[in-house]
Amino acid sequence: MTVHHQISDEYLTDYAAGNLAEAFNLAVASHVSLCPESRARLDEIEAVGGAVLEHCETASMPAGSLEATLALIAAGPPAAAAPPPAGHCTVLPQPVRDYVGGDISAVRWRPVGMGVKQAILSTSDEATARLLYIPAGCEMPDHGHRGLEMTLVLQGAFLDGEDRFARGDLEVADDDVSHMPVADEGEDCICLAVTEGPLKFSGLLPRLVQPFLKI
């Protein structure tokens, strides 16, 4: 699989430094898990960050920091979703599987209209992460953005102007972008979409139902 639309070094650096909201961390981690090139660039950025830390001045820590850290280590990592059977082809990358509790069959979809479904994932309030199921050939409403939007394709593909985004591809949009993506023919499209604020729909009907769908 070749990923044509990769994340920028700017967002990889923010991810490595812990400067992104939880929902955007999920999008970046999922993209990196599907794109070896982005994974390699992230490794380089983290290596540089580690080298910089070695030359930073030490800082005092609050009392009990060591004990608290050792307790977290002893508790072990949080429970993750069970790995798929050997040879099983998964739709959801491991970071998303951990939030869902399994692969695509474990997703609790809710209808949005026109055959489109969504499932909002539980993250911090700084941004919203949702899985979107868009039937092949379906056209999304024309919309702009209030803040940053990252859309990662997990199955199928969508078209946005002259660009085509397939599995592993990440589209980044901001306040300056207004678009109307269309799910490509041949296979239903499943995406992880992360938004910093509510979308700005051009049409009346999408604006009317927007509060109920939390888009």
Residue pairs with C-beta under 8 A, 6 or more apart in sequence:
1 34
1 167
1 168
3 34
3 35
3 37
3 38
3 168
3 169
4 164
4 166
4 169
5 163
5 165
5 169
5 170
5 171
6 31
6 35
6 37
6 38
6 170
7 28
7 31
7 32
7 35
7 38
7 170
7 172
8 172
9 41
9 45
11 20
11 24
11 28
11 172
12 28
12 32
12 38
12 41
12 42
12 45
13 45
14 20
15 24
15 25
15 28
15 29
15 42
16 42
16 45
16 46
16 49
17 49
20 28
21 123
21 124
21 126
21 127
21 196
22 123
22 124
22 126
22 127
22 129
23 121
23 123
23 124
23 126
23 127
23 128
23 129
23 194
24 127
24 148
24 150
24 194
26 95
26 96
26 99
26 121
26 123
26 129
26 192
26 194
27 129
27 150
27 152
27 170
27 192
27 194
28 150
29 95
30 93
30 95
30 96
30 152
30 154
30 192
31 38
31 152
31 168
31 170
32 38
32 39
32 42
33 39
33 93
33 94
33 95
34 93
34 152
34 167
34 168
35 168
80 94
80 97
80 98
81 94
81 97
81 98
81 100
81 101
81 102
81 103
81 106
82 102
84 90
84 103
90 97
90 103
90 104
91 103
91 104
91 154
91 155
91 190
92 100
92 103
92 104
92 107
92 154
93 154
96 121
96 131
96 154
96 192
97 103
99 121
99 122
99 123
99 129
100 106
100 107
100 119
100 121
100 131
104 155
104 190
107 119
107 131
108 119
109 117
109 118
109 119
109 131
109 133
110 117
110 118
110 119
111 117
112 118
112 213
112 215
113 209
114 135
114 138
115 134
115 135
115 138
116 132
116 133
116 134
116 135
116 138
116 140
117 132
117 133
118 130
118 131
118 132
118 133
118 213
118 215
119 130
119 131
120 128
120 129
120 130
120 214
121 129
121 130
121 131
123 129
126 196
127 147
127 148
127 194
127 195
127 196
128 194
128 195
128 214
129 192
129 193
129 194
130 192
130 193
130 194
130 195
131 154
131 190
131 191
131 192
131 193
132 189
132 190
132 191
132 192
132 193
133 188
133 189
133 190
134 140
134 156
134 158
134 183
134 188
134 189
134 190
134 191
135 183
135 188
135 189
136 156
136 183
136 184
136 185
136 186
136 187
136 188
136 189
137 182
137 183
137 184
137 185
138 182
138 183
139 180
139 181
139 182
139 183
140 180
140 181
140 182
140 183
141 180
141 201
141 202
141 203
141 205
141 206
142 178
142 179
142 180
142 201
142 202
142 203
143 178
143 179
143 180
143 199
143 200
143 201
143 202
143 206
144 175
144 177
144 178
144 199
144 200
144 202
145 173
145 174
145 175
145 177
145 195
145 196
145 197
145 199
145 200
146 175
146 196
146 197
146 198
146 199
146 200
147 174
147 175
147 195
147 196
147 197
148 172
148 173
148 174
148 194
148 195
148 196
149 172
149 173
149 174
149 177
149 193
149 194
149 195
149 196
149 199
150 170
150 171
150 172
150 193
150 194
151 165
151 170
151 171
151 173
151 181
151 191
151 192
151 193
151 194
152 168
152 169
152 170
152 191
152 192
152 193
153 165
153 166
153 167
153 168
153 169
153 170
153 189
153 190
153 191
154 167
154 190
154 191
154 192
155 167
155 187
155 188
155 189
155 190
156 166
156 167
156 183
156 184
156 186
156 187
156 188
156 189
156 190
157 164
157 165
157 166
157 167
157 169
157 183
157 184
157 187
157 189
158 164
158 165
158 181
158 182
158 183
158 184
158 189
158 191
159 165
159 181
159 182
159 183
159 184
160 171
160 179
160 180
160 181
160 182
161 179
163 171
164 184
165 171
173 179
178 200
178 202
183 189
195 215
198 210
198 215
199 210
199 215
201 207
201 210
206 215
